[in-house]
């Protein structure tokens, strides 16, 4: 699993118990997974279809630095299934795991569209992207 995004826990991220608010963490994971799906499926029109059981393993407190990890586990005809893990960057202790996040590629009318992908591709292994940089 690759851990690309890091977050520094600030006071506004905390719940009344002084630990990381689960809603903030889930928002960050959904965003990270959406970006991953957009890159993998090469389609900016994706939607969250399903998130399986969310397992809060431990918590984080103010000033902790956490890492969000996402990995593709299955490519469907119109979908991409991923697994997510969040951990403390310093201790490597797991904070949260999600076994399945499913995103669906959409067309301009908002209908599921086949994406034609079957495996993870990395940006440095792709042909040059369309359009000027």
N, C-alpha and C positions, 0 to 999 in steps of 0.2 A: 504494500500500500504506500502511495506517495503522500506525503504531508507537505502541501504547498502554502496554505494559508495559516497565518498566526494571528492571534488576538491577544491584546494586553487587557486584562480585566480591570475595568474602571468602576468608580462608585455607581454610575448610572446603569451598570450591568448587574447589579446586586438585587437580591430579593430582601424582604424584611429580616431574614435570618443572617444576612451578611455574606451569603454565598451566591454564586452565579445563578441568575434567574434562568430557568429552563427555557422560557419563551425566547429569550435573546439567543441562546445557544441553538435552538431549533431554527430560528430565522437565518443564522449564519450558515448552518448546515444546508438548508434548502437553497440558499444562494450559491454556496460552493458547489453543490450537486448540479444545479441548473447550469452554471458556467461550464462544468465538466461535460455535461450532456451536450451543450451547444457546440463545444469544441470537438467532441467525439463524433457527433452526428452531422457536423457542419451545417447546422440549421439554427438560426436565431429564434425560431418559433417552436419552443418546447413548453410543455406544461407538466407540472407534478401530477402524477396519476395516483400514486400509492406510496405510503410510508408504513413499514411494518412496525412491530413492537419496538419501542424506544427504551433502551436499558440504561438508566442513569447509574453508573457504577460507583462513582465518587463525585466530589464537588470541587469547585475552584473558588478561590477567594480573591479579594482585591489585590492587585499587583501580580497575580499569577500570569504566566504566559502560556497559552494553550495552542495546540496545533490541530487542524482539521484535516483528516485524511479521507479520500474517496478512491474507490477502485471499481471499475466496471466488472460485473460478474456474468452478465448475459445480455446478448443482443437479440431482441425480438424483431419482428417485421417492421413495426413502427415505434418500438420502444427500446429503452436502454435501462437495465437494472444494475444498480450499484450497491456497494456496501460502504458504510461510513464508520469512522472511529474518531473520537476526540480524545486527546491525551494532554497531560501536563508536559510542556516542552522540556522542563528541567528534570523532573523525576521520572518521566515517561509513564507515569501511572495513568491508566485508562480513566476517563471521565464519563464517556458515553459510547455506546455502540448501537448501530442500527443495521440489521441484517439485509434489509431490502428497501431501496428507494427506487421507484419506477417513474421514468419520464417518457413522454410520448412526443414524437416529432409531429408538427402540425403544418398544414398548408396555409395559404393566405386567407382562406375562408374559415379556418379554425377546425378543419377535419384532419384526422390522423392520416399521415402520409408515410409510405415506405421510405426508409432511409438507405437501404442497401449496404449497411455496415455489418461486419461479422466479427471484428476483433478490434482491440485497442490500437489506435494509431497515435504516434507522437508527432508533434509539430515539426520537429527537425527531420522526420522521415517522410513527410508529405511533399508532393510536388508544390511548386510555388503557388501561393494563394492568388485568387483572382483579384484584379484591380491594382491600382497604384498604391504605393506605401508612402 
